[in-house]
Amino acid sequence: MATLFTKIINREIPATLVYENDYVVAFRDIEPQAPVHIVIVTRAEISGLAELPDSGDHQHLLNAAKVIAEQEGLDDGYRVVINQGKNGRQTVPHLHAHLLGGALLGGFGVEGTNH
């Protein structure tokens, strides 16, 4: 069964796309935790960081975060978050990263950045 993110990638669910290439798709989060909150998902349906294959082109997730941060003008800094598993508050079983910025961000361990 396709994940929510796969449905966004396949254009079955609408999203505000900000970036895409052969490896990732990025879109604005519908419940932003910062002025800029973009979700970057792998096109490959990998359930999470723990299931990431030992080899492959997975650096594209972080490369996309860098490019999008530049695109969004996050010159003062930003945060990239990857949630893994239940205790890591991952709610969508599809490898993805959250790009957060646009303001001074709070500390770690706070509610938010779920998926």
VMD Tcl script that draws the C-alpha trace (Angstrom):
set ca {
  {0.00 0.00 0.00}
  {1.35 3.40 -1.00}
  {2.25 5.86 1.74}
  {0.82 9.37 1.99}
  {4.12 10.66 0.61}
  {4.04 8.27 -2.36}
  {0.57 9.60 -3.16}
  {1.96 13.15 -3.09}
  {4.87 12.10 -5.33}
  {2.38 10.51 -7.76}
  {0.21 13.67 -7.70}
  {-2.73 11.73 -6.23}
  {-2.81 14.15 -3.26}
  {-2.19 17.87 -3.79}
  {0.83 19.56 -2.21}
  {2.78 22.76 -2.70}
  {5.91 21.42 -4.36}
  {9.10 23.46 -4.02}
  {11.70 21.09 -5.47}
  {12.05 17.76 -7.20}
  {14.62 15.72 -9.07}
  {15.08 12.06 -9.98}
  {15.60 11.08 -6.32}
  {13.49 13.35 -4.08}
  {10.35 15.47 -3.98}
  {9.97 18.40 -1.56}
  {6.83 20.22 -0.50}
  {5.60 22.63 2.16}
  {4.34 20.99 5.35}
  {0.60 21.50 5.91}
  {1.20 21.97 9.67}
  {4.40 24.04 9.72}
  {6.48 24.13 12.89}
  {8.55 27.11 11.64}
  {8.06 29.93 9.11}
  {9.76 27.66 6.55}
  {8.89 23.98 6.97}
  {9.52 21.77 3.98}
  {9.29 17.99 3.85}
  {11.82 16.28 1.57}
  {10.90 12.68 0.68}
  {12.74 10.01 -1.24}
  {11.07 8.84 -4.43}
  {12.03 5.31 -3.41}
  {9.59 4.02 -0.80}
  {12.05 3.28 2.02}
  {10.25 3.03 5.35}
  {12.81 4.99 7.35}
  {16.43 5.76 8.09}
  {16.92 2.38 9.81}
  {16.01 0.62 6.54}
  {18.31 2.71 4.37}
  {20.38 0.42 2.13}
  {24.14 0.43 2.67}
  {24.71 1.62 -0.88}
  {22.86 3.85 -3.28}
  {22.22 7.47 -4.11}
  {20.73 8.51 -0.77}
  {22.90 11.59 -0.29}
  {20.32 13.29 -2.49}
  {18.10 13.92 0.55}
  {20.73 16.13 2.20}
  {21.83 17.69 -1.09}
  {18.20 18.70 -1.70}
  {18.00 20.24 1.79}
  {21.03 22.41 0.99}
  {19.65 23.53 -2.39}
  {16.17 24.27 -0.97}
  {17.64 26.21 1.97}
  {19.51 28.40 -0.52}
  {16.35 28.77 -2.63}
  {14.34 29.79 0.46}
  {16.96 32.34 1.55}
  {17.77 30.61 4.84}
  {21.15 32.33 5.05}
  {20.92 32.71 8.86}
  {20.65 28.97 9.36}
  {18.21 26.10 9.36}
  {17.61 22.66 10.83}
  {17.24 19.30 9.06}
  {15.37 16.65 11.08}
  {14.87 12.96 10.28}
  {12.49 11.10 12.57}
  {12.92 7.32 12.92}
  {10.38 4.97 14.44}
  {7.67 5.40 17.06}
  {9.87 6.93 19.77}
  {11.42 9.20 17.16}
  {7.87 10.42 16.38}
  {7.89 9.14 12.79}
  {4.25 8.87 11.74}
  {4.63 8.24 7.99}
  {6.69 5.13 7.18}
  {8.55 6.71 4.26}
  {12.08 8.14 4.57}
  {11.94 11.92 4.68}
  {13.57 14.96 6.24}
  {12.10 18.18 7.61}
  {13.82 21.43 6.62}
  {12.98 24.10 9.21}
  {14.05 27.73 9.22}
  {13.08 31.33 8.86}
  {13.33 32.13 12.59}
  {15.42 31.36 15.65}
  {14.49 27.74 16.34}
  {13.84 26.32 19.82}
  {15.69 23.48 21.48}
  {15.42 19.79 20.78}
  {12.88 17.52 22.43}
  {9.87 19.75 21.91}
  {6.58 18.68 20.40}
  {6.35 18.99 16.65}
  {8.00 17.91 13.42}
  {5.99 14.68 13.36}
  {5.58 12.49 10.27}
}
mol new
graphics top color blue
foreach p $ca { graphics top sphere $p radius 0.5 }
foreach p [lrange $ca 0 end-1] q [lrange $ca 1 end] { graphics top cylinder $p $q radius 0.2 }
display resetview
